[in-house]
Amino acid sequence: MKKTLPLMIFGFLWIVSLGWFGYQKASCQRPLATLQGDTTAYKEIWHGIYFSGQKAGYSVTVSQSLDGGGRQVSNRAFLRISMMDTPQQIKTATSYQLDRNFYLQDFNFVIEGAAEINVHGRVNGRQLDIEVVTGGQQQRQTIKLDGPVYLPDAIEPMIANKSIKKGSKYNFSTFDPTSLSLQPAVIEVQSQESLRIDDQSHWATKLSLEMAGTTSTIWVDSAGNTLKENGPLGITLVRETKESALQIPADDTGIDLLTQLSVPVTGMALDNPRDIEYLKIKIAGLDITNMDIAGGRQKVLDSVQQIVSISELKGNILDAIRPDSLEKYLASTALIQSDDPRIKTTARQIISGKKTPWEKALVISRWVNKNLAKQMTVSLPSAVEVLSSRRGDCNEHATLFAALARAAGIPTKLCLGVVYMDGRFYYHAWDAVYCGYKWIELDPTFGLNPADAARLRIIEGDLSQQNRLLPALGNLRIEILESR
């Protein structure tokens, strides 16, 4: 299944498409020494979202002041994209409250796609209490904080009352609800300049935002409200009127992200990629130093030229002693709910009569492959939701497999990377299980146990790691040097 990681793409879209955005209707203003926090009693702001110049959606944000200081902000966003000629629509709703210092107090985030997932968070002293509701189940977790935390879309609270002297840099800690993780962010003041939007000139401060390995350019007004943002992957956010923001061509199915983000390949072609047991490739456009490329079946042969070999590792029936360090790969998480009674009951039924971890992993993978309809979806993958709906793409297959395998006592982690199909590499998700003293990768979406070698694992872990893949998007290139 040619499937990128839409939740990761959506995570990036969410970063650039939401937030408390403002708009100065006056013409060019004099530059200020600091960006002032906006205290307007009530605002309703609209933005258009574009992919490579093509309208993909809109965002509307309403903010209002609260008695005693602070603000309440709510946002709705709509995106229309295509996945292998299959139209997809994404709707989100976000609300959050800021105190008088523009610090985040609490938030609620809902994404509606193949499933509805609600993420609620509240700052409680030096910790962020998170609650995720999906499939009728609540999962709670706590994240320790070193200081104030922000939502990654809320640029204005980050830079309120900050100096806008060229070269000034500010570091922030943000919480990304699409990955349920803290992400560092750095904002640097670039310049002050006149920005023209819809035949109107605005005096703007130009900023750069570095987050999750990507860089965006943002123009803000004197209150710190976003006028325009250019991000990676050709994504642009532009302040528009309500009428203009809502104008999306009715016959437009949306830009096809799978095709746009697929990885170009040079070198030899692979006629039967699912039968490949060994692959030698050269990686360009991505620094592999901080990725999870080395280890297991993948070896870095030349770190300078970034030449990597991938060998198919087969499972065995040995029942090895499990190191304590693997306990985290058995844990239930907000979206891999291995302790849910429905997941545990299903796992027991599937593995009945099987003794070793590999035998159990095989029957679980085959069950997931057989019982899930192959359907493109755009949502955060939740194991309990997938178990109920019985449909999804590689994210849903990999997530449900991970939950069932962990419930069966098998250490399991997600693998995120690219898989070769039809002359290109496409972003894909699969799993790795610990069996017989080693990690074995398998692919419940394709029904491959073990997984073929015509793929590259880039990162591993769980949903919290997804943003590490962002630097690869639109930049990764692969040359195939050898295969067999």
Secondary structure as UniProt FT lines:
FT   HELIX           6..17
FT   STRAND          42..51
FT   TURN            52..53
FT   STRAND          54..65
FT   TURN            67..68
FT   STRAND          71..83
FT   TURN            84..85
FT   STRAND          86..98
FT   TURN            100..101
FT   STRAND          104..112
FT   STRAND          116..124
FT   TURN            125..126
FT   STRAND          127..134
FT   TURN            135..136
FT   STRAND          137..144
FT   TURN            152..153
FT   HELIX           155..159
FT   TURN            160..161
FT   TURN            166..167
FT   STRAND          169..176
FT   TURN            177..180
FT   STRAND          181..197
FT   TURN            198..199
FT   STRAND          200..211
FT   TURN            212..213
FT   STRAND          214..220
FT   TURN            222..223
FT   STRAND          226..230
FT   HELIX           232..234
FT   STRAND          235..240
FT   HELIX           242..245
FT   TURN            250..251
FT   HELIX           257..261
FT   STRAND          265..267
FT   HELIX           273..275
FT   STRAND          278..284
FT   TURN            289..290
FT   TURN            296..297
FT   STRAND          298..302
FT   TURN            303..306
FT   STRAND          307..311
FT   HELIX           324..330
FT   TURN            338..339
FT   HELIX           341..350
FT   TURN            351..353
FT   HELIX           357..371
FT   STRAND          373..374
FT   HELIX           383..389
FT   STRAND          391..392
FT   HELIX           394..407
FT   TURN            408..409
FT   STRAND          412..421
FT   TURN            422..423
FT   STRAND          424..435
FT   TURN            436..437
FT   STRAND          438..443
FT   TURN            444..447
FT   STRAND          455..461
FT   HELIX           463..472
FT   TURN            473..475
FT   STRAND          477..483
//
